[in-house]
Amino acid sequence: MSCDDNDVDCAEVLDRIYVFLDHELDDRTLTYDEIKAHLDACQPCLSTYDIERVVRETLARACACDHAPDELRLKIRARIQEVRVQMTRTP
């Protein structure tokens, strides 16, 4: 996936979208401002971001009283990262 923004790679933005949504970005590679600017300029990435945001908001409303244990959250995040790596390696 690509767009007209040569400064920021779409794959890199989408790889960081979950930590961006969680406000847990560590600014190792991209800053909040860089991701926000990319989303403003790139419709495919913005669409993906919007889908993820809506899913999270829906889940938050449905599960407002229940909080996942920290261990479960860590396992889920690790698995998501594994899948992302596998997807980026697949041609």
N, C-alpha and C positions, 0 to 999 in steps of 0.2 A: 504494500500500500504506500502511496506517496502523494504528495501535494506540492504546491508551488513554494513551500517554505524550505529552502535549502539549508537553513541553519540547524533545524531540528528534524530528526528522523522519526517518521510515524511509528515504526516498530519500537523505538526507544520510549516514545510517549505512551504507547499502549502498554508497554511493559511496566511502566511506573504508575498507571492509572489507578490501581487499587490503593497504593500508598498515598497518592494525591487525594483520592476521595476520603481516605481516613485521616488526612492531615498529619501524616507520619513521614512525609518526605524528608530525607536526610540531606538533600541538595548535593549528593555525591556527583551526580551527572547532570541533572536538570533541576532548575529552581522552579518554584511555584509560578513565578512570572513567566518563565519560558514555556512551561506547559500550558498555562492559561492563554498566552499569546498564540501558541500553536493551535489550540482548540478553537480559538476565535477565527483562525485563518483556514483551518482544514475541516471541511464538512464530514468526510468519512470518520476521522478521529472524534469529532464532536458527536456524531451519531452513536458511536460505540460508548463514549463517555456518558451520554444521556441515558442509554439503555442500562448501563451499570448503575448509574445514579438512581434511576427509577426502581430497579430491582432492589437495591439496598433500602430505599425509602419504604417500599412495600413490605419488605421483610421486617424492617424496624417497627412498623406499625403493627404487623401481625404478631411479632414476638416481643412486644414492648416490656412485658413483665419478666421474660425469661432471658437470662444472660448465659452465654456459653462459658464453660470453665476455661481458664487460661490455657490449659494443656490442649484442649480441643481446638481452640483458636490457633495455636501454634502448629498443630498437625494439619489443619486445613490450609493455612498459609503455605506451609512447606509443600503440600501436595499441589496447590495452585502453581507455585513456582516450578515444580517438577514438570507439570503439564506445559507451562509456558516455554520452558527450555526445550522440551520435546517438539513443540510446535514450531519453534524457530529453527530447529535442526532439520525438520521435514521440508523437502523441496516443494 
